[in-house]
């Protein structure tokens, strides 16, 4: 959508005279009012000028906007300092070409998540830590306008009849928005930013997410077409790890990705990306992940990659893994590999099939080869705490064995967690399958004493 189209949006004709903060004194308000009026005049002037020059492309419009704003403030805002003029121009540019006060955080590579808790409260996650910022929206209508600006290009909507929405930004960042009457603090936005530079397994090793031996082992498992399930909590880095592991899939294979909101960025040429669809205003037409998993089986995939398994689609995923679609990848929410198995059982039962528990467990043990547990620790770092192999069944119980684990040894005075990755000394039973793909696994990787 061009800049001029965004300016003509029905929601962009708002005024900027609303109060910036609640509970401020009349004296403080009176000193800020002239600057607000000047900012309103500047914005109106820029909109008028840009409409006169609708032949310019986006880059040319941005340059023109900077020039016009500078000239206007030099004439009308003589009393303003250089820094204030610069701040005015940045605010207006963010308003017209970005997403208001959260635009600088979207551009900041150190910020991984942005949380808007109403008009006057904006938090960010920077380097693993939550920080409250000094930025704010003018009022709740301002927040709603930004939400509308995000979801409109995607054909999504948000209003009182549909007060929740999942969307994504052009760079792939995931957006969730919820508005009153469900959100009591006012319109709320949560943005999970997508890294601009694709991470590689070497980056995760450098960050301390896993060891070099673990990285090479996981690469061998993906290339040997093992079915891998990534487990972890919210914000633990499951999707990032899924993206990294997907880089090991050979380029001559046909891959089908299935997600609620498209986040995966696969580098292979032969990739088909499928995305769910919410119901329309009449409550019809929704397409779930389960529908897409079923459809993907008719698309002749070599591998199926599911962004997140959270419901009845677990049954279809397990059946796909058990019927020739080896090498599939998926993620799910759980606190440990054992918890993930229990959650999978529950999700299969959500499909409405009256299956005995033993039959479900046999499906799980036959389908999944490896469970990777990713955890976000208290100091904000993300670690792969377990790489566990699903061995089979013993009676009615699925047998797991840990191959690699993260062993925490202490905490520094400043709260930094200290630990290291170790092998449990168990030789994985999947090594024979890995060797059948002419991939050599050094036995010394599994000799370390636990």
Secondary structure, DSSP 8 states (H G I E B T S, - for coil): --HHHHHTSGGG---S-S-SSTT--HHHHHHHHHHHHHHHHHHHHHHHHHHHTTTS-HHHHHHHHHHHHHHHHHHH-TTS-HHHHHHHHHHHHHHHHS-GGGHHHHH-TTEEEEEEESTT-EEEEETTEEEE-S---SSHHHHHHHHHHHHHTTT---BTTB-EEEEE-TT--EEEEE-TTT-TTS-EEEEE---SS---HHHHHHHTSS-HHHHHHHHHHHHTT--EEEEE-TTSSHHHHHHHHHTTS-TTS-EEEEESS-------SSEEEEE-B---TTS---B-HHHHHHHHTTTT-SEEEES---STHHHHHHHHHTTT-TT-EEEEE-SSHHHHHHHHHHHHHTTT----HHHHHHHHHHH--EEEEEEE-TTS-EEEEEEEEEEEEETTEEEEEEEEEEEEEEE-TTS-EEEEEEE-S---TTHHHHHTTT----GGGG-S--
